[in-house]
Amino acid sequence: MPQAAPVKTPTRSSALPVEETAALDAAIAELATGARAWSHLTLDQRARLLGRVRTSVALVAEEWADVAATSKGLEPGHPLRGEEWLSGPYATLVALDAYRDSVATLAKGGSPLQGVKTDAAPGGRLRAHVFPLHAVDSVLLSGYTGEVWFEPGVTASEARRTAGLAQLTPTEPGGVGLVLGAGNVTSIPVLDVVYELIAHNRVVILKVNPTQDAVVPVFERALAPLIEPGFLRIVRGGGDVGAYLAEHRGIAHVHITGATSTFDAIVWGASSGPGAAATTRRRREDRPKLKKPITAELGGVSPIIIVPGEWSGADLAFQAEHVATMRLQNAGHNCIAGQVVLLSADWPQREAFLAALRTALDAAPARPVWYPRADEKLAAAASDYPEATWYGDGTRALIEAGPGAPATALETTEYFAPVLGVVSLAGNGQEFLDRAVAHANDELVGTLGANLLIDPVTQAALGDGFERAVADLRYGTVSINSWTAFGFLTPTLPWGGFPGATLQDVQSGIGVVHNALLLDGIERAVTRGPFRPFPRSLEPTALSRSGGRSFSVLPKPPWFVGSRTGAAVSEGFTRFRMDGNFARLAATLVQAFRA
């Protein structure tokens, strides 16, 4: 890992005011000192530091959720404000707990993988069952599981030996890293900071996206235990500030969560204007403008594969709302939002499912489409597909491409807005599944996440063929009867694009984050959920892949856009993570059953 180097300013001229560059230079100099201090902390001290961060996050959690929701136009009382509890403080608290557990285990000479069940996955892969690891997880998210699939050839002993990443060599400093924060989900910048620190021994300067300026005071209090000793500095600004920092000689590494166009501009240069010709030449000659390592999470076009089966009316309604949630959560401004439904043209229940989907899209609570330039994305969808049907308040597009109809724009444009498409493919059973997997791999842009919805009887009938299809999907997270956002929310799972991306072809990004067990050699995450909510999950037909019942006591999940009590339950789950009060959790679970 790179050593912390003396801080030098960039050689290029900057359009930023001298006072601003001086402040940025000073922040990086302070972090260089902090990098040396970090290398002197013992593992036990680091675990206790994470505990202090957890305490400070819990103290500001209510304000965090309120400021984030209000900044997105969700006023008090709005039924979708629970999204900001789950995607902000909840995600951060469970991650801090998981990192602290891993570092504390390493401090005692153990492996973060000790006690974790491992077995074989298709293709000679090792699989670790990393969720749930605690009884409370089985209660809050009953019926949901998470697996890490390692790259082919990784053995169980190797996985355990290498678990820990930079915390296996804690005295080796990683220098100063730049995190260019995401603008859509408030936990992302915070989780990226913690991963840089724990997985790579890199102290961090976090450049917050302007869309999250309102949350910066909350971040500063939540992360005060990292700011005070010089392990973190938080700065604001636009692309000019990010560009200055990325090229700064005091920065050893860059991590970005954002758009491919932003990544390319950092790595290769401007794609338009006076510098465009030089950018084209650098790319052709494979001479990146950026002279330091970079990792990234960049989104893409995520498929939702609907495997044909015999579904009840309740199944159709539930899974249609599931699909609508994948697109409409956070007004569609998610890198992992489902965008293309791959549907069998031969499924007898195809039209019934589409009718249920239209109903779900129309019935979801109204909310602002708030992300910058989202109106341009909606206008582009309307231009690309004038035959699209618009639902709700006219901001939710459903594009139904018939068999053989062109869907290029839908499959290659990450709209980052409430635009959902349906692409029809021929076949039933394994034939359809294999065709859908190949279509997703070959036609859709990006490799971040793929979703599969399949009833338990059909899954049992396909047997090993279904698991082979999961293995064939080239995505960083594959979710079966659960949304890939569950993978994002689960800290013991890795989050990132499928391995193999390069600077020239970045796809959904390079590297992973989250990964709180600090595992090396990982290929993907796989999540699984119940096809039916409680109490229908107890029906005789609710069979698991192994042929037994898929037990779940979770009713409609609180993140579903149609959950009547989603806001209260999401807040209640977060408050339980804050204080561990089981009496209040019981009241929250009662509310969950009213969803």
N, C-alpha and C positions, 0 to 999 in steps of 0.2 A: 504494500500500500504506500502511496506517496507520503513523504514527510511534510510537515508543516513548513512552508518556505517563507522567507522574508517577503512582506507585501510590497509589490510594485504596481504602479498604476499602468493602465494600458498605454501602448505607444501611439495608438491612433488618436486623433482628435475627437472630442465629444461635443455634441450640440447641447448637452446639459449645462446648466449654470455652474460656475466654479464652486459655489457654495454647496450645491447638491453633490457634485462629484467628491468634494472634500469630505462630506458626511459619509458617503458610501465607502470611501477609502478608509476612513477612521473605523467604521464598523467592521470591515474586513481585517484591519490590523488588530482590533480587539478580539476577533474570533481566532486569529492566528495564535494569540496568547492563550485563549480558551482551549484550543486544540491540544496544546501542551499540558494544560491542566487536566483535561479529560483523560489523557493517557496515564495520569498518575492515580486516577480513581480505581479502587479495587472493584471487583464484580459485586461484592456485597454493598459497597457504597452506591454503585450504579442502580442496583435493585431498589435501595431505599430512596434514591433520587426519583425513580419512576413512581414510587409510592407517594412522594410529595407532589409530583405533577398530577397524579390522580386526584389527590385531595383538592388541589386548586381548581381542577376541571370541574369537580363536583360542586364547588362553591359557586361557580358561574354558570352552571348548566341551564338553569331556568332563564337567565338573561340571554344566554347563547341561543337557545331555541326561539325565544321571543324576537330577538333582533333579526335572526336569520329569516324567520317566517314573515315578519313585517317588511323586510327588505325585498321580499319576493311578492308582495302584495297580498299576503294571507293575513288578514286582520284578526284580532282576538275573536274567538268563537267560530272561525272557519273550520269546517270538518277535516281539512287536510293539513292543519298545522302540525299534526303528529309526525309528518314526514321529517320536519326539522329536528324533532327530538331524536328520532332514530338515526338519521344520517349525520347528525352533529355530535352532541355529547354522548349518546348511547354508543355509537361506533367508536368514539375515542376512549371511553371508559373501559369497554371490554378489551380493546387493543392494549391499553396500558396494563391491565391485569395480566394479559397473556405474556407480554414482554417481560413484565416483572417476574412472573413465574419462571420463564425460561432463564433469565439471568441469575435468579436465585438458585435454580437447579445447577447451573454451571458453576456457581460460586461454591457449591458443596461437592463439586467433582463429578456431577452426574451429566446426563445427556438430556436435552429437551425432549427427545423421543422415548425416553425410558417410560415404560408402562403403556406406551401407545401400541395398539394392535397393528401388525403389518401382515399382509398376505399378497397373493399374486393377482395382478391385473392382466388383461390380454396383451399379447405381444412381448412377453418376457419382461414385463414391468413390475416393479415393486409398488405396492400401494400401502399408504398409512392412513388409518382411520382417525382423523384428528378432530372430529366434532360428532357428538358431544364428548367432552372430556370430564365434565362436572355434572353432577345430578341436577343442578338448577337449570342448566342448558336444556336438559331433557324435559323439563317442566315448561319453560318459557317457549321453547320451539319444538314441541313434541312432534315426533315423526320426521324431523329433518336431520340429515346427516351430511358430513363433509369428508372428502377423501383427498389426499395428495397422491398423485401418480408421478413416480419418478421417471427419469429418462431410461429407456431400455438399457439393461446392463448394470444399473446401480443395485448393489446388494444391501441387505438389511444391516449388516455390520458396517458397511461404508456409510450408509445414511446416518446411523447413530454416531459414528466417529466424527463425521464432518458437521453435524448439527451444532450450531453456535456461531458460524460465520466469523465475523471480526471479534466476537467476544471470546474466541479461542486464543486470540493474540491481543489481549486488551491493551498492552503497552505500545502497540504500533499505531501511531496517529495516522488518520486518513486525510488530514488537511482540512481545508474549508470547502464545503459544498454549497452550491447555489440551488435552491429549490424555487422554481417558477410555479407558483401555486395555481391550482384550478380555480375557475370562477363560478362553478355551478353547485358544488356540494361542499359545505363548510368543514367537514372533517378531513377532506382530502389533503389540504396543505399541512395540517397538524400531523396526520399519520405519515406523510412523506418525510417530515422533519424527524420524527421519532425513528423511522426506519433508517434514514441516513446515519443517525447517531448510533443506533444499536447494531445494525447489520454491517456498517462500514466504518465505524469509528470516525465519522466526519461531523464536525460541528457545522452549523448551517446559517447562511443568510437566506431568509425567506422573503421573496418578493411577492407580495400579495396581489392577486388580480384585482383591478379596480372595482369589479362587481362586488367584492367582499370588503370594501373599505369600512363599511358600517360595523363589521364584526371585529376589526382590528383591535379596538380597546378590550374586547372580551378575550381575544387571543393573548394579548399582552399580560392580562391577569392570570389566565389559565396556564400560561407557559412561563410565568415568572421564575419558577425554580430552575429553568434552563437559561433564561435571559440573565439573571443576576450573576452567575459564575462565568459568563462569557461563552456559553455553548450555543447560543442562538441570538440572532438579531433579526428583527422584522422591519421591512421597509415597504413603502408604497411607491406607486408610479406606474407609468404605462410601458409600452414596448421599448422606448428609448432607455429607460432605466434597466430593463431586463437585458437589452443588448450590451449596455456598458458593463454590467456585472458579468455576463457570460464571457466576455473577452478579457476580463480583468486577470492579470497575471497572478493575483493572490487566490484565485478560485481554481481548485484542483479538479472539480467535477461538476457537471450540470445535470439536474433532473427536472423534467417538465411534464406536467399533465396538461394536455391541451389539444390543439389541432395539428394535423400533419403539416399544414402550410406554415405554421409557426415553427415547428421543428425544422423544416427544410430551410426556412429563413435563417435560423440560428446556425445550422450546420453548413449550408452552402452559400447563403447570401440572398439578397432581394431577387424576387422573380420578375419584377417589373421596374420600370424607371431606368435611370442611368447605369445602375450596376447589373442589370439583367444579363447582358452579354458575358460579363465576367463570371457570373454565377453559372451560366450554361457551360462555359469553358471549364470551370473547376469541377463541375459534376461529370462532364465527359472524361476528364483526365483523372477523376477520382482523387481530387485534392481538396478535402474539406476546408472551409474557412475556419471552422472551430478546431482548435489545436489541443483539445482535451477530451476526456471521455464524457459521454452523455448517455443517460438512460431516459426512458419516456414511456408514458401511457397515453395513447392517442385515440382511443375509441375505434369506431368502424360501423358497419351495417350488420346488426345482429339478427340471426334467423330465429324463428320460432317454428319448429317442426311439429306438426300435428299428425301423429301416427293414427291411421284409421282404426276404429274399433266400434264396439256397440256401446254407446253412451246413453245414459238416461237423460231426461229433460233437465234434471238438477245438475248432472255432470256438464251438460252443454252450457248452462247458465254460469256455473262456477268457473269453468275453464275460459269461457268468453270474457268474464270479468278479470280473470288472471292475465289474459293477453292484453286487455285494455289497460290494466295496471302497468304492464311492462312498457307500454308506450306513453301513458299519460302521467305517470309519477313524475313530480318535479316539472310539470308542464312539458314533458318530453325532452328536457334539457339534461340528458344523461348520456354519458359515453356508452353506457351499457343498455340503453333503451332498446327493446325489441322493435325492429322496423319492418322486417319482411316475414310474413306468415307463409310457410311452405305447406300447401294443402293438397290433398289428393283429389284429382278431378273425378276419381271413380268411387269416392266414399259416399255411400248412400245417405249419410247424414251431413253431407257438405253444406247444403242449403240451410239446414236447421242450425248448424253451427254459425254460418255467416249471419243469419237473422239474429241469433243471440249476441254475436259480436257487435252488430250495428246497435242493438239495444244498449249494450254495456257502454259503448263509446258515447252514446247520446245521453245516458243517465248519469254519468260521472259528474260530480260537483263542478260548477263553473269556477274558473281560476284565471288569473292573468298569464299570458304568454310573455314572460318577463325578460328573457335573456337578450342581450344586445343583438340586433340584426335578425332576430327570429322572424320578424315580419317579412324580411327578404327571403328567408328560407320557405315560408309558407307561400309567398308569391311565386317562388321558383317551382314549388310542387304544383301549384295551380296551373302554371304555364306548361310544365312537363306533362301534366295529366289533366286536361280540361274536363274529362269525364269523371273525375273524382267526386265522391259524395262527401259533403261537409256536415258535421254533427255538432251537437252542443250549441255553443254560441257562434258557430261558424269558423272556429279555429282548429277543428279536428278533422283531418282528411282521412278517408278510407279509399284506397286505390285498389280496385280489383282487376288484375290482369288475367284474362282467360288463358286457356292452354295455347301456347305458341305465341301469345301476345308479347310485344317488346316490353321489357321492364328494366332496361339498362340504367336509366337515371335512378330508379328506385333502389337498384342493387349496388350502385356505385357512388351514391351521394349520401353522406351522413347528414340528414336534414337537421338533427338536433332540435327538433320541434315536433308538435303532435301530428306526425304524418305516418300512417300505417299502411302497408301494402300487403296484398294477397297474391301470391304467385302459385299457379296450379301446375301440378306434375302428375303424370299418369302412374297408376299402380295402386296396389294394396299390400299390406303386410310387409314382409322383408324386402320385396321388390321396391315398394315405395320408399321405405326407410333408406335403403342403399342409394336410391336415386336422389333423395333429398339431401343426404350427407354429401354426395358428390357435387350437387348443385351449390350447396352452401360453401363448400371448400373452394370451388372453381369460379363461381360467378359473383359472390358477394365480397365486397371490400372489407378487409380487416379480419383480425383473428382474436379479438378480445373475449367474446363469449357467445355461446350458442345454447338455445333452450329446446328441450324436447318434452312434449306432453303425450303421455301414453297411459291407457287404462291398465290396471294390473293383470287382467285376464290376457290381453294381447301381449303384454310384456312377458308373461310366463310362457305363452305359446311360442314366442320368438326365441326365448332361452338365450343361449350363447350368441346367437346372431345379433341380438340387441346390444350386448356388451361389446361385440366386435365393431358394431356401428359407432358406438360411443368412442371407442379407441381410434376409429378412422377420422373423426372430426378434428380438424386442425385449429383448435381454439384453446385459449388459455384457461377458460372456465367453461365447463359443460354442465348444465343444470337439467335434471330430470324431474319433472313435476314440481319444479321450484324455479324461481327467477334467478338469473345470474347475479342480481343485486344481493341475494342472500350470500353468495360467495364473497362479494365485496364487504359485507357486514360481518363476516366471520374471520376474526384476525388470525386464526391458526391456518387459514388457507392462503396460498399465494395469490396475488392479483397482478395480472399483466397479460400481454399478448402471448401467442404461441411461440416457442423458441424458433429461431432461424432468421429473424429480421435483421436487416443490415442498414447502414446509413443510406445506401442507395435505394433500398426497398424496405422502408421502416414498418409498413403494415400497421399493426396496432401498438407498436412500440418495442423497446428493447429493455430487457430486465424485468424484475418483479418488485412489488412492494408488499406491505402487510407481512405475511410469512412469519408470524410471531414465534414459531418454533425454530426459526433461523436455519431452515433446511437448505441444503445445496443439492444440485443435480436434479431439480424438479422440472417436470414437463407441463403439468396442468393440475387444476383443481376439478373435482367432480362433486356436485351436490345432488342430493336426492330428497324429495319431499312426498307427502301423501297426495295421491290423486284426488281423494275426497276428504273434506273436512269432517270433524266430529259433528254429529254422531254417525254420519254415513260412512266414516272410515271403519266402523265396526261391522258393516254389512258383510255377509258371507262372501260376496264377490270381491271384497277389498283384499286381494291377494298380493303378497309381495313377490319380488323376483324369484325368491326361493320356494314359493308356493304357500308360505304361511301368511297370516294376516299382517298387514301394514298398520300397526297400531299407532293411533294419534288421538290425543285429546284436545288438539288445537282446533277451534272453530275457524271461521273465516279469518285469515291473518290480518293483523292491524294495518299492514301496509297496502292492502287492497283499497283501491280508490272508492269502492262502494261500502266500506266498513262503517257502520253507523257509530261505532264507539272507537274508531281507529285513533283519533286524537287523544282521547283519555287513556287508552290502553298503551299507546306508544309512550306517553308521558309517564304512566305508571311503571312500565318496564324500566325506563331510564332511572326513575327515582329509586327503584329497587337496586339497580346497579350502583347508585350513589350511596345508599344507606343500609342495604341488606335487611330492610324491615319486612319480615315475612307476613305480618298481620296486614300491612297495607298491600302487599302483593296479592294476598287472598282476595281483597276487594277488587283489585285490578283484574284478576282472573274471572271474577263474576261478571265484570263489565265485558270481558272478551267473549263470554258466551252470549252476549246480547248483540254481537256484531252483525 
